[in-house]
Amino acid sequence: MKENRKEGIRKIGKNGLIFLFLLILIAPIILTKEIGDLDELWNYNFARNVFDGLIPYRDFNMVQTPMLPIIASIGLKIFRK
């Protein structure tokens, strides 16, 4: 039983290292780009509205489908206070 637990911890550690490596590799590319046509800000605002409990099309207007803001709001729930 303890060996299975140790293997699980090793897998989590290995996956964590892979994620960290990819984050370090990709983050400078993304973070150094300029904000172009403000789509990033619109998407963040829609995700923030969903995070705050507002319902798309009823409480705030948007043209796109609400799947991306819903997925992004999950990230906000995880990484916000």
RAFENCOR-V465410 format. One record per pair of residues at least 12 apart in sequence whose ideal C-beta (glycine too) atoms are under 7 Angstrom apart, sorted by the first residue. I is the first residue (numbers start at 1). J is the second residue. D is the distance in whole Angstrom. If there is no record, write none. Layout:
[[I,J,D] [I,J,D]]
This chain:
[[43,68,6] [43,69,7] [43,72,7] [46,62,6] [46,69,4] [47,69,5] [47,72,4] [47,73,5] [47,76,6] [48,76,7] [50,69,5] [50,70,6] [50,73,4] [51,73,4] [51,76,4] [51,77,6] [56,69,7]]
